Amino acid sequence: MDETGEGQSWTFLVERYWPGIDEVQLRAALPRLEAAGLAMTSEGHPVEHLGSLLMSADQVVFSLVRAGSEATVREANARAGLPIDRIAPVVTYGFGASPMPDIGGALR
């Protein structure tokens, strides 16, 4: 997904295999991603860290990031010094958004 218009953005899932990661380390690292996002936004390349999930037993962190392109997400993570194994565009459901509509009683 490339930047194709001003103001367009997508949500990306950033997968990180991160040996030894724990909650303390992740809480210390995420402000760097948020700071990189703020800096890039002020430079005209909006980036927003929406949240992260830690699976410490598997040494994996998944982060949701909203940005105009995969390259922008990659740059923000590089500035923050965070590992990246994969970046993929995703469609999210829930995560604080309005609940999905009940279509004929199928979703409960």
N, C-alpha and C positions, 0 to 999 in steps of 0.2 A: 504494500500500500504506500503510495507516494503522496506527497502533499499535492493536492489537485485544486485547492481553492482556499482562499483566505478564511480562517476560522474553522475549517474542517478538522475534526479530530476523531480518533478511534481509540478503543480500549485494547491494550496489549497485555498478554500474560508473559511475565518474565520468569523463566525457570532457572533456578540456581542450585546446582549440586555444591554444597558448601561443607566440606568435612570439618567436624568439630563445632559447628554452629550451635549456639544455645540461645535462650531467650535474652540473657544479659547482653551478649554480643550483638544480637539482632537489634535490640533496642538502642544500642550505642551506634550502630551503623545506619539505621534508617534516617536519622536527621541529616546525614550527608546527602542522601538521595533527595530529600525534601529541599535542602539548600540548593542543590544542583538544578532542581526543577524551577525554583524561584529565580535563580540567576538566568537560566535559559529563557524563561518566560519574559523577564525584563529585557532580554536581547531579541525578543520577537519570535521565539520558538516555544510556545506554551507546552509545558510538561506538568502533569499532576500525578503524584503518587496517591492512588486510591486506597491502598492497603496491602498488607502482606500476610501470608500464612506460613507458619513455621511447622515443619514436620521433623522435629529434632531426632527421632529414632531413625529416620531415613536420611538425615543430614541434607534436607532439601528445604528451600524457601521459594514460595511462589509469590510474585508481586503483581498487582494490577496497576497499570500505568496508562494514563490518558495522554495522548499526544497526536501530532499531525502525521507522524511517520515512524516506521521502525528505526530508521536512522537516528531520529531525535531521541527515542527511548534508549538506544544504544549509547549515544553521546552522554545523556544524563547519568547513566549507570557508570560509564567510564570516568566521568568527572567525580563521581562519588566513590570511586575505587571499589565498586561492588562486582562480584563475579557474575557472569552470564553464561548459561549453557544454551539457551534457546529463547527466542522471542516469537510469539505468535499472536495474530489478531484474534480477538474473542468477542462473543456476544454475551453479556451478563444478564442474569435474571436475579432479582432480589438485591442483595447487598445495599439495603437502605433505600432502594427505589420503591416506587409504588408497587403493591402486590400485583401479580399477574391476574388478568380478568378470569372469572369463572365462566368457561365456555360450555354451556349445557351441562353443568354439574360435573364435568370431567376432571377438573383440577380442584382438589380439596386436600 
